[in-house]
Amino acid sequence: MPYIKTSQTNRLSKTFLDAKSQKCGLRCTVFSVDGNEYTGEWLNNKKHGKGTQVWKKSGAIYTGEWKFGKRDGYGTLSVLLPETKEYEKKYCGGWENGKKHGFGTQFYSNSAVYEGWWREGQRSVWGRMCYESGDVYEGEWMTDKTHGQGTIRFGQILEGFWVDGAARCGTLSDFGRNEAPSATKYPIPQLQLMDMKLVLSEAKSAYLETVSSEFPLCDKLPRK
C-alpha cells in the first residue's frame, strides 16, 4: 500500500489555518444560523470578555461580560417592544454561569421593580420589592420567595417573619396612611385600659384564688 509522507510545511500550514479559524480576541459581528448575532470578544471559539448578543426570535439584547460562552460578570438585558420598536431594560446587575447572580435590579412589565440579591436566577438573601400597587417589601428572600425577617408597607406596616412567600407572624401598625396609594379603609384603633385600678384589682383577686386553691394552708396563715 503506498504511503504519502506529509511534509513539515503542509503540517504547519494546516495548524495555522486551524488556529486562524478559531474565533479569539475582538471580532466583528458574527451571525449564527438561527439569526442571532454577537459582537465582541472571544476565547477559543467561545464568547469571552465583553460583548453584545442579539436574539432574533425574542428580540432581546444583552450587553456585558461573558465567560466561556455564558453571561458572567456585570451585564444588562433588554427586550424589544413591538409597539414602539424601542428597547426596554429588564435587568441590570450580576451574572454567573448564564444566570442572574449577585446584586441586580429587575424591571417587571407591570412596573414592579426588585432590587437586591440573586442566586442562580432566583431572588435570594435580601432585597426590596416595589409592587405595582405601591406596596413595598424589604427583607429576606429564598428561592424567589419572601422568606425570613421582613417588613411590608401598604398604608400600614407589617414587621414580622415570612415563610415560603407568606407572612406567618408579626406586628401590624399604622404608617404613612395619608401617603399610601391604597390605604386600608379603617385605621388601627388605639388600645388602652378603661380602668387600670379595676384591672389590677381583678388580677390580684384571681391570683389569690389560685393560690388558695392550690395551697389551702395559706388561708390559715396570718395576713398583714
PyRosetta script that sets phi, psi and omega in degrees:
from pyrosetta import init, pose_from_sequence

init()
pose = pose_from_sequence("MPYIKTSQTNRLSKTFLDAKSQKCGLRCTVFSVDGNEYTGEWLNNKKHGKGTQVWKKSGAIYTGEWKFGKRDGYGTLSVLLPETKEYEKKYCGGWENGKKHGFGTQFYSNSAVYEGWWREGQRSVWGRMCYESGDVYEGEWMTDKTHGQGTIRFGQILEGFWVDGAARCGTLSDFGRNEAPSATKYPIPQLQLMDMKLVLSEAKSAYLETVSSEFPLCDKLPRK")
pose.set_psi(1, 129.1)
pose.set_omega(1, -176.9)
pose.set_phi(2, -68.7)
pose.set_psi(2, 148.4)
pose.set_omega(2, 179.7)
pose.set_phi(3, -122.1)
pose.set_psi(3, 124.8)
pose.set_omega(3, -179.4)
pose.set_phi(4, -103.3)
pose.set_psi(4, 117.5)
pose.set_omega(4, -178.8)
pose.set_phi(5, -81.3)
pose.set_psi(5, 129.2)
pose.set_omega(5, 178.6)
pose.set_phi(6, -84.5)
pose.set_psi(6, 128.1)
pose.set_omega(6, -178.3)
pose.set_phi(7, -74.1)
pose.set_psi(7, 158.9)
pose.set_omega(7, 178.3)
pose.set_phi(8, -62.7)
pose.set_psi(8, -34.0)
pose.set_omega(8, -179.2)
pose.set_phi(9, -65.2)
pose.set_psi(9, -41.5)
pose.set_omega(9, -179.6)
pose.set_phi(10, -65.9)
pose.set_psi(10, -38.6)
pose.set_omega(10, 179.0)
pose.set_phi(11, -65.7)
pose.set_psi(11, -42.8)
pose.set_omega(11, 178.9)
pose.set_phi(12, -64.7)
pose.set_psi(12, -38.3)
pose.set_omega(12, 179.8)
pose.set_phi(13, -65.8)
pose.set_psi(13, -42.2)
pose.set_omega(13, 179.0)
pose.set_phi(14, -64.2)
pose.set_psi(14, -43.1)
pose.set_omega(14, 178.5)
pose.set_phi(15, -62.3)
pose.set_psi(15, -40.0)
pose.set_omega(15, 179.7)
pose.set_phi(16, -65.4)
pose.set_psi(16, -43.1)
pose.set_omega(16, -179.9)
pose.set_phi(17, -67.0)
pose.set_psi(17, -37.8)
pose.set_omega(17, 177.5)
pose.set_phi(18, -63.2)
pose.set_psi(18, -43.3)
pose.set_omega(18, -179.4)
pose.set_phi(19, -67.4)
pose.set_psi(19, -37.0)
pose.set_omega(19, -178.2)
pose.set_phi(20, -70.9)
pose.set_psi(20, -29.2)
pose.set_omega(20, -179.6)
pose.set_phi(21, -75.4)
pose.set_psi(21, -19.1)
pose.set_omega(21, 177.6)
pose.set_phi(22, -77.2)
pose.set_psi(22, 126.3)
pose.set_omega(22, 179.4)
pose.set_phi(23, -72.8)
pose.set_psi(23, 124.8)
pose.set_omega(23, -177.8)
pose.set_phi(24, -153.3)
pose.set_psi(24, 134.4)
pose.set_omega(24, -177.7)
pose.set_phi(25, 86.6)
pose.set_psi(25, -163.3)
pose.set_omega(25, -177.4)
pose.set_phi(26, -79.4)
pose.set_psi(26, 129.9)
pose.set_omega(26, 179.8)
pose.set_phi(27, -127.6)
pose.set_psi(27, 159.9)
pose.set_omega(27, 171.1)
pose.set_phi(28, -72.7)
pose.set_psi(28, -175.6)
pose.set_omega(28, -177.4)
pose.set_phi(29, -62.8)
pose.set_psi(29, 130.8)
pose.set_omega(29, 177.9)
pose.set_phi(30, -112.2)
pose.set_psi(30, 125.7)
pose.set_omega(30, -178.8)
pose.set_phi(31, -101.1)
pose.set_psi(31, 135.3)
pose.set_omega(31, 176.8)
pose.set_phi(32, -96.1)
pose.set_psi(32, 169.8)
pose.set_omega(32, -175.7)
pose.set_phi(33, -65.8)
pose.set_psi(33, -24.7)
pose.set_omega(33, -179.5)
pose.set_phi(34, -87.9)
pose.set_psi(34, 4.7)
pose.set_omega(34, 176.4)
pose.set_phi(35, 95.9)
pose.set_psi(35, -9.6)
pose.set_omega(35, 177.0)
pose.set_phi(36, -68.4)
pose.set_psi(36, 153.8)
pose.set_omega(36, 180.0)
pose.set_phi(37, -137.6)
pose.set_psi(37, 145.5)
pose.set_omega(37, -178.5)
pose.set_phi(38, -134.8)
pose.set_psi(38, 134.7)
pose.set_omega(38, 176.5)
pose.set_phi(39, -127.8)
pose.set_psi(39, 119.9)
pose.set_omega(39, 179.5)
pose.set_phi(40, 158.2)
pose.set_psi(40, -151.5)
pose.set_omega(40, -173.0)
pose.set_phi(41, -93.5)
pose.set_psi(41, 152.5)
pose.set_omega(41, -179.4)
pose.set_phi(42, -132.9)
pose.set_psi(42, 159.3)
pose.set_omega(42, 171.7)
pose.set_phi(43, -148.6)
pose.set_psi(43, 119.1)
pose.set_omega(43, -179.6)
pose.set_phi(44, 52.6)
pose.set_psi(44, 46.7)
pose.set_omega(44, 176.4)
pose.set_phi(45, 70.1)
pose.set_psi(45, 16.6)
pose.set_omega(45, 177.6)
pose.set_phi(46, -127.5)
pose.set_psi(46, 148.1)
pose.set_omega(46, 177.4)
pose.set_phi(47, -62.5)
pose.set_psi(47, 124.9)
pose.set_omega(47, -174.8)
pose.set_phi(48, -157.7)
pose.set_psi(48, 120.3)
pose.set_omega(48, -175.4)
pose.set_phi(49, 114.4)
pose.set_psi(49, -139.0)
pose.set_omega(49, 180.0)
pose.set_phi(50, -105.5)
pose.set_psi(50, 137.4)
pose.set_omega(50, -179.6)
pose.set_phi(51, -171.3)
pose.set_psi(51, 171.7)
pose.set_omega(51, -178.5)
pose.set_phi(52, -125.7)
pose.set_psi(52, 127.5)
pose.set_omega(52, 179.4)
pose.set_phi(53, -114.2)
pose.set_psi(53, 133.1)
pose.set_omega(53, 176.4)
pose.set_phi(54, -119.4)
pose.set_psi(54, 123.8)
pose.set_omega(54, 177.5)
pose.set_phi(55, -95.1)
pose.set_psi(55, 121.5)
pose.set_omega(55, -174.3)
pose.set_phi(56, -68.0)
pose.set_psi(56, -44.2)
pose.set_omega(56, -173.8)
pose.set_phi(57, -66.4)
pose.set_psi(57, -47.5)
pose.set_omega(57, -176.9)
pose.set_phi(58, -90.2)
pose.set_psi(58, -18.6)
pose.set_omega(58, -177.8)
pose.set_phi(59, 77.1)
pose.set_psi(59, 10.4)
pose.set_omega(59, -179.4)
pose.set_phi(60, -80.1)
pose.set_psi(60, 153.4)
pose.set_omega(60, 178.1)
pose.set_phi(61, -137.5)
pose.set_psi(61, 133.8)
pose.set_omega(61, 178.2)
pose.set_phi(62, -120.9)
pose.set_psi(62, 130.1)
pose.set_omega(62, 176.8)
pose.set_phi(63, -126.5)
pose.set_psi(63, 120.4)
pose.set_omega(63, -179.4)
pose.set_phi(64, 164.9)
pose.set_psi(64, -149.1)
pose.set_omega(64, -173.9)
pose.set_phi(65, -95.6)
pose.set_psi(65, 149.3)
pose.set_omega(65, -179.7)
pose.set_phi(66, -130.4)
pose.set_psi(66, 155.1)
pose.set_omega(66, 176.1)
pose.set_phi(67, -146.3)
pose.set_psi(67, 113.7)
pose.set_omega(67, 179.1)
pose.set_phi(68, 50.9)
pose.set_psi(68, 46.0)
pose.set_omega(68, 173.2)
pose.set_phi(69, 90.0)
pose.set_psi(69, -1.5)
pose.set_omega(69, -178.8)
pose.set_phi(70, -127.0)
pose.set_psi(70, 153.3)
pose.set_omega(70, 176.9)
pose.set_phi(71, -64.4)
pose.set_psi(71, 124.6)
pose.set_omega(71, -175.0)
pose.set_phi(72, -157.8)
pose.set_psi(72, 119.8)
pose.set_omega(72, -175.3)
pose.set_phi(73, 118.3)
pose.set_psi(73, -141.6)
pose.set_omega(73, 179.4)
pose.set_phi(74, -103.3)
pose.set_psi(74, 135.5)
pose.set_omega(74, 178.8)
pose.set_phi(75, -162.8)
pose.set_psi(75, 166.6)
pose.set_omega(75, -178.3)
pose.set_phi(76, -124.4)
pose.set_psi(76, 131.4)
pose.set_omega(76, 178.2)
pose.set_phi(77, -111.9)
pose.set_psi(77, 128.4)
pose.set_omega(77, 178.9)
pose.set_phi(78, -130.3)
pose.set_psi(78, 158.8)
pose.set_omega(78, 178.6)
pose.set_phi(79, -124.3)
pose.set_psi(79, 152.2)
pose.set_omega(79, -179.7)
pose.set_phi(80, -87.8)
pose.set_psi(80, 126.0)
pose.set_omega(80, 177.6)
pose.set_phi(81, -85.0)
pose.set_psi(81, 120.6)
pose.set_omega(81, -177.0)
pose.set_phi(82, -61.0)
pose.set_psi(82, -33.4)
pose.set_omega(82, -175.2)
pose.set_phi(83, -70.0)
pose.set_psi(83, -46.1)
pose.set_omega(83, -174.2)
pose.set_phi(84, -101.5)
pose.set_psi(84, -12.6)
pose.set_omega(84, -175.8)
pose.set_phi(85, 60.5)
pose.set_psi(85, 27.3)
pose.set_omega(85, 177.1)
pose.set_phi(86, -115.3)
pose.set_psi(86, 155.6)
pose.set_omega(86, -179.7)
pose.set_phi(87, -87.6)
pose.set_psi(87, 138.4)
pose.set_omega(87, 178.0)
pose.set_phi(88, -117.9)
pose.set_psi(88, 127.5)
pose.set_omega(88, -178.0)
pose.set_phi(89, -68.6)
pose.set_psi(89, 132.1)
pose.set_omega(89, -179.7)
pose.set_phi(90, -111.4)
pose.set_psi(90, -36.7)
pose.set_omega(90, -179.1)
pose.set_phi(91, -153.4)
pose.set_psi(91, 139.6)
pose.set_omega(91, 172.0)
pose.set_phi(92, -141.6)
pose.set_psi(92, 131.2)
pose.set_omega(92, -178.2)
pose.set_phi(93, 154.4)
pose.set_psi(93, -152.3)
pose.set_omega(93, -174.7)
pose.set_phi(94, -83.2)
pose.set_psi(94, 151.1)
pose.set_omega(94, 177.2)
pose.set_phi(95, -136.1)
pose.set_psi(95, 153.4)
pose.set_omega(95, 173.7)
pose.set_phi(96, -152.9)
pose.set_psi(96, 126.6)
pose.set_omega(96, 178.2)
pose.set_phi(97, 54.8)
pose.set_psi(97, 36.7)
pose.set_omega(97, 176.6)
pose.set_phi(98, 85.9)
pose.set_psi(98, -0.2)
pose.set_omega(98, -178.6)
pose.set_phi(99, -123.0)
pose.set_psi(99, 157.4)
pose.set_omega(99, 176.3)
pose.set_phi(100, -62.8)
pose.set_psi(100, 128.7)
pose.set_omega(100, -175.6)
pose.set_phi(101, -157.5)
pose.set_psi(101, 132.4)
pose.set_omega(101, -175.6)
pose.set_phi(102, 97.3)
pose.set_psi(102, -155.5)
pose.set_omega(102, -177.4)
pose.set_phi(103, -88.9)
pose.set_psi(103, 134.2)
pose.set_omega(103, 179.7)
pose.set_phi(104, -164.6)
pose.set_psi(104, 168.0)
pose.set_omega(104, -179.0)
pose.set_phi(105, -121.7)
pose.set_psi(105, 128.1)
pose.set_omega(105, 179.9)
pose.set_phi(106, -110.5)
pose.set_psi(106, 129.9)
pose.set_omega(106, 177.9)
pose.set_phi(107, -108.2)
pose.set_psi(107, 117.6)
pose.set_omega(107, -178.0)
pose.set_phi(108, -90.7)
pose.set_psi(108, 161.1)
pose.set_omega(108, -175.6)
pose.set_phi(109, -68.6)
pose.set_psi(109, -21.0)
pose.set_omega(109, -179.1)
pose.set_phi(110, -96.3)
pose.set_psi(110, 23.1)
pose.set_omega(110, 178.2)
pose.set_phi(111, 74.8)
pose.set_psi(111, 2.1)
pose.set_omega(111, 174.2)
pose.set_phi(112, -74.1)
pose.set_psi(112, 151.1)
pose.set_omega(112, -177.5)
pose.set_phi(113, -137.5)
pose.set_psi(113, 134.4)
pose.set_omega(113, 173.7)
pose.set_phi(114, -116.4)
pose.set_psi(114, 131.2)
pose.set_omega(114, 177.5)
pose.set_phi(115, -129.4)
pose.set_psi(115, 116.7)
pose.set_omega(115, -178.1)
pose.set_phi(116, 168.2)
pose.set_psi(116, -152.4)
pose.set_omega(116, -173.4)
pose.set_phi(117, -97.6)
pose.set_psi(117, 150.6)
pose.set_omega(117, -179.8)
pose.set_phi(118, -128.9)
pose.set_psi(118, 152.0)
pose.set_omega(118, 174.6)
pose.set_phi(119, -142.0)
pose.set_psi(119, 115.1)
pose.set_omega(119, 179.8)
pose.set_phi(120, 52.0)
pose.set_psi(120, 45.1)
pose.set_omega(120, 174.3)
pose.set_phi(121, 85.4)
pose.set_psi(121, 2.7)
pose.set_omega(121, -178.3)
pose.set_phi(122, -124.1)
pose.set_psi(122, 147.6)
pose.set_omega(122, 175.9)
pose.set_phi(123, -62.9)
pose.set_psi(123, 133.4)
pose.set_omega(123, -173.1)
pose.set_phi(124, -155.6)
pose.set_psi(124, 162.2)
pose.set_omega(124, 175.3)
pose.set_phi(125, 69.4)
pose.set_psi(125, -81.1)
pose.set_omega(125, -177.6)
pose.set_phi(126, -149.5)
pose.set_psi(126, 145.3)
pose.set_omega(126, 176.7)
pose.set_phi(127, -172.9)
pose.set_psi(127, 166.1)
pose.set_omega(127, 178.3)
pose.set_phi(128, -117.1)
pose.set_psi(128, 124.4)
pose.set_omega(128, -179.4)
pose.set_phi(129, -114.1)
pose.set_psi(129, 118.7)
pose.set_omega(129, 175.9)
pose.set_phi(130, -102.2)
pose.set_psi(130, 111.1)
pose.set_omega(130, -175.2)
pose.set_phi(131, -83.5)
pose.set_psi(131, 164.2)
pose.set_omega(131, -179.4)
pose.set_phi(132, -60.4)
pose.set_psi(132, -32.1)
pose.set_omega(132, -178.6)
pose.set_phi(133, -71.9)
pose.set_psi(133, -13.2)
pose.set_omega(133, -175.7)
pose.set_phi(134, 102.0)
pose.set_psi(134, -10.9)
pose.set_omega(134, 176.5)
pose.set_phi(135, -66.7)
pose.set_psi(135, 147.4)
pose.set_omega(135, -179.1)
pose.set_phi(136, -130.9)
pose.set_psi(136, 122.9)
pose.set_omega(136, 173.9)
pose.set_phi(137, -108.4)
pose.set_psi(137, 134.6)
pose.set_omega(137, 178.1)
pose.set_phi(138, -136.2)
pose.set_psi(138, 119.2)
pose.set_omega(138, -178.8)
pose.set_phi(139, 165.9)
pose.set_psi(139, -150.8)
pose.set_omega(139, -172.7)
pose.set_phi(140, -89.0)
pose.set_psi(140, 151.3)
pose.set_omega(140, 179.8)
pose.set_phi(141, -134.9)
pose.set_psi(141, 155.4)
pose.set_omega(141, 173.3)
pose.set_phi(142, -153.6)
pose.set_psi(142, 130.6)
pose.set_omega(142, -178.7)
pose.set_phi(143, 46.9)
pose.set_psi(143, 49.1)
pose.set_omega(143, 173.1)
pose.set_phi(144, 71.4)
pose.set_psi(144, 14.6)
pose.set_omega(144, 178.3)
pose.set_phi(145, -130.8)
pose.set_psi(145, 153.0)
pose.set_omega(145, 174.4)
pose.set_phi(146, -64.3)
pose.set_psi(146, 128.3)
pose.set_omega(146, -175.2)
pose.set_phi(147, -159.3)
pose.set_psi(147, 115.0)
pose.set_omega(147, -179.2)
pose.set_phi(148, 115.9)
pose.set_psi(148, -158.3)
pose.set_omega(148, -179.3)
pose.set_phi(149, -71.2)
pose.set_psi(149, 136.9)
pose.set_omega(149, 179.9)
pose.set_phi(150, -164.5)
pose.set_psi(150, 169.6)
pose.set_omega(150, 179.1)
pose.set_phi(151, -137.5)
pose.set_psi(151, 133.9)
pose.set_omega(151, 175.9)
pose.set_phi(152, -126.0)
pose.set_psi(152, 134.4)
pose.set_omega(152, -178.9)
pose.set_phi(153, -113.4)
pose.set_psi(153, 127.1)
pose.set_omega(153, -178.7)
pose.set_phi(154, -149.4)
pose.set_psi(154, 45.7)
pose.set_omega(154, -172.1)
pose.set_phi(155, 90.8)
pose.set_psi(155, -30.6)
pose.set_omega(155, 166.5)
pose.set_phi(156, -123.3)
pose.set_psi(156, 166.0)
pose.set_omega(156, -178.8)
pose.set_phi(157, -123.1)
pose.set_psi(157, 128.9)
pose.set_omega(157, 178.9)
pose.set_phi(158, -114.2)
pose.set_psi(158, 117.0)
pose.set_omega(158, 176.9)
pose.set_phi(159, -110.1)
pose.set_psi(159, 122.4)
pose.set_omega(159, -176.4)
pose.set_phi(160, -174.4)
pose.set_psi(160, -148.5)
pose.set_omega(160, -174.3)
pose.set_phi(161, -126.1)
pose.set_psi(161, 129.7)
pose.set_omega(161, -179.6)
pose.set_phi(162, -107.8)
pose.set_psi(162, 145.0)
pose.set_omega(162, 175.9)
pose.set_phi(163, -133.6)
pose.set_psi(163, 120.8)
pose.set_omega(163, 175.1)
pose.set_phi(164, 53.6)
pose.set_psi(164, 41.0)
pose.set_omega(164, 174.6)
pose.set_phi(165, 90.5)
pose.set_psi(165, -0.1)
pose.set_omega(165, -178.1)
pose.set_phi(166, -128.4)
pose.set_psi(166, 141.7)
pose.set_omega(166, 177.1)
pose.set_phi(167, -72.2)
pose.set_psi(167, 129.7)
pose.set_omega(167, -177.5)
pose.set_phi(168, -103.9)
pose.set_psi(168, -37.7)
pose.set_omega(168, 178.7)
pose.set_phi(169, -157.6)
pose.set_psi(169, 156.1)
pose.set_omega(169, 179.9)
pose.set_phi(170, 168.7)
pose.set_psi(170, -173.9)
pose.set_omega(170, -178.9)
pose.set_phi(171, -117.3)
pose.set_psi(171, 126.7)
pose.set_omega(171, -178.6)
pose.set_phi(172, -106.5)
pose.set_psi(172, 131.7)
pose.set_omega(172, 179.1)
pose.set_phi(173, -147.2)
pose.set_psi(173, 159.9)
pose.set_omega(173, 177.7)
pose.set_phi(174, -74.9)
pose.set_psi(174, 139.8)
pose.set_omega(174, 180.0)
pose.set_phi(175, -158.4)
pose.set_psi(175, 118.3)
pose.set_omega(175, 175.8)
pose.set_phi(176, 59.0)
pose.set_psi(176, 42.1)
pose.set_omega(176, -178.6)
pose.set_phi(177, -61.6)
pose.set_psi(177, -37.0)
pose.set_omega(177, -176.2)
pose.set_phi(178, -69.2)
pose.set_psi(178, -28.7)
pose.set_omega(178, -178.4)
pose.set_phi(179, -93.9)
pose.set_psi(179, -11.0)
pose.set_omega(179, -175.3)
pose.set_phi(180, -69.5)
pose.set_psi(180, 134.8)
pose.set_omega(180, 179.2)
pose.set_phi(181, -67.3)
pose.set_psi(181, -27.8)
pose.set_omega(181, 178.5)
pose.set_phi(182, -143.4)
pose.set_psi(182, 74.0)
pose.set_omega(182, -177.1)
pose.set_phi(183, -70.5)
pose.set_psi(183, 155.4)
pose.set_omega(183, 176.7)
pose.set_phi(184, -65.5)
pose.set_psi(184, 155.8)
pose.set_omega(184, -173.4)
pose.set_phi(185, -65.6)
pose.set_psi(185, -41.5)
pose.set_omega(185, -176.3)
pose.set_phi(186, -120.9)
pose.set_psi(186, 137.9)
pose.set_omega(186, 175.6)
pose.set_phi(187, -73.9)
pose.set_psi(187, 160.7)
pose.set_omega(187, 177.3)
pose.set_phi(188, -72.9)
pose.set_psi(188, 123.4)
pose.set_omega(188, -178.4)
pose.set_phi(189, -68.4)
pose.set_psi(189, 150.1)
pose.set_omega(189, 177.4)
pose.set_phi(190, -77.5)
pose.set_psi(190, 128.7)
pose.set_omega(190, -178.8)
pose.set_phi(191, -98.0)
pose.set_psi(191, 133.3)
pose.set_omega(191, 177.4)
pose.set_phi(192, -157.2)
pose.set_psi(192, 158.9)
pose.set_omega(192, -179.8)
pose.set_phi(193, -78.7)
pose.set_psi(193, 132.4)
pose.set_omega(193, 178.2)
pose.set_phi(194, -73.2)
pose.set_psi(194, -39.7)
pose.set_omega(194, -179.2)
pose.set_phi(195, -141.3)
pose.set_psi(195, 96.2)
pose.set_omega(195, -175.9)
pose.set_phi(196, -63.1)
pose.set_psi(196, -41.3)
pose.set_omega(196, -178.4)
pose.set_phi(197, -64.8)
pose.set_psi(197, -39.6)
pose.set_omega(197, 179.5)
pose.set_phi(198, -65.0)
pose.set_psi(198, -40.9)
pose.set_omega(198, 179.5)
pose.set_phi(199, -63.1)
pose.set_psi(199, -44.0)
pose.set_omega(199, 179.8)
pose.set_phi(200, -65.1)
pose.set_psi(200, -39.2)
pose.set_omega(200, 179.8)
pose.set_phi(201, -64.8)
pose.set_psi(201, -43.5)
pose.set_omega(201, 179.1)
pose.set_phi(202, -66.3)
pose.set_psi(202, -37.6)
pose.set_omega(202, 178.3)
pose.set_phi(203, -66.1)
pose.set_psi(203, -39.5)
pose.set_omega(203, 179.5)
pose.set_phi(204, -66.8)
pose.set_psi(204, -41.6)
pose.set_omega(204, 178.9)
pose.set_phi(205, -62.9)
pose.set_psi(205, -42.8)
pose.set_omega(205, 178.9)
pose.set_phi(206, -63.6)
pose.set_psi(206, -37.9)
pose.set_omega(206, 179.3)
pose.set_phi(207, -65.9)
pose.set_psi(207, -44.6)
pose.set_omega(207, -179.1)
pose.set_phi(208, -65.4)
pose.set_psi(208, -37.1)
pose.set_omega(208, 177.6)
pose.set_phi(209, -64.2)
pose.set_psi(209, -38.5)
pose.set_omega(209, 178.8)
pose.set_phi(210, -66.4)
pose.set_psi(210, -42.5)
pose.set_omega(210, -179.9)
pose.set_phi(211, -64.6)
pose.set_psi(211, -44.2)
pose.set_omega(211, -177.3)
pose.set_phi(212, -69.2)
pose.set_psi(212, -30.0)
pose.set_omega(212, 178.3)
pose.set_phi(213, -74.9)
pose.set_psi(213, -33.8)
pose.set_omega(213, -179.8)
pose.set_phi(214, -86.2)
pose.set_psi(214, -29.2)
pose.set_omega(214, -179.7)
pose.set_phi(215, -129.6)
pose.set_psi(215, 80.3)
pose.set_omega(215, -176.1)
pose.set_phi(216, -58.1)
pose.set_psi(216, -32.8)
pose.set_omega(216, -178.4)
pose.set_phi(217, -63.5)
pose.set_psi(217, -19.5)
pose.set_omega(217, -179.0)
pose.set_phi(218, -64.7)
pose.set_psi(218, -25.6)
pose.set_omega(218, -179.3)
pose.set_phi(219, -70.1)
pose.set_psi(219, -23.7)
pose.set_omega(219, -177.8)
pose.set_phi(220, -86.1)
pose.set_psi(220, -10.7)
pose.set_omega(220, 179.1)
pose.set_phi(221, -76.6)
pose.set_psi(221, 145.1)
pose.set_omega(221, 178.6)
pose.set_phi(222, -63.7)
pose.set_psi(222, 137.9)
pose.set_omega(222, 178.3)
pose.set_phi(223, -103.8)
pose.set_psi(223, 139.6)
pose.set_omega(223, 178.7)
pose.set_phi(224, -86.3)
pose.dump_pdb("model.pdb")
